[in-house]
């Protein structure tokens, strides 16, 4: 039983993080950070940030 406990824990850990919500967050969080950094650029920054946020919102809704 002691040998099976780490394997069981690893399987449960992997199953918990393989949900669609976590996978989309892994992709969209860096996108949002880049959008926030780009928003500093004068004149085009806010437009680019809005576009990146729109795409990230759509990716959050994507069912994986």
N, C-alpha and C positions, 0 to 999 in steps of 0.2 A: 504494500500500500504506500510506503514512503517513496518508492520509485515512481509511482503513478501520479503522485500529488503535483510535482513540478510540470509534468506533461499536461495534466488536467488544467492547471493554472494557466499555462501557456495557450492552450486551446481556448479557454474562456476569455483570456485577454485579447487574443486575435479576433475572436467572434465579436467582442464588444466594440473593437475599433474598425471592424470591416463594414459597419453600417454606413449607409449612404450619406448620412449627415456629416459624419466625421471625414469621409473621403472628400466631399465637396469643400469642406472647410479647409482641408490641407491645400487645396488649389486656390480657393478664393481669398484667403487671408493674405497671402503674399501679393495677390493682385491689388487688394485694397491698400496695402502698405505702399506699393508702387504708385498707386493713384494719389495717395496723400502726398507723397514726395513730389510728384509731377505737378500737383496743384500749386506749388510754390512759384513755378515758371509764370512770369507775367504774360498777359494777353491770352494764351492758349491753355494755361494750366488747369483752370476750372472746367473748361470744356472737356479736356482729356480725362480729368478726374470723374466727371459725370458719366462719360462714356464707359470708363472702366467699372464704375459702380453699377451701371446698368447691366453690363455683361456679367459681373459677379453675382448680382441678384438673380439673373436668369439661371446661372449655373447652380446656385443654391436650391432652386426649384427643381432641377433636373433629377429625376429618380434613378438612383444607381442601385 
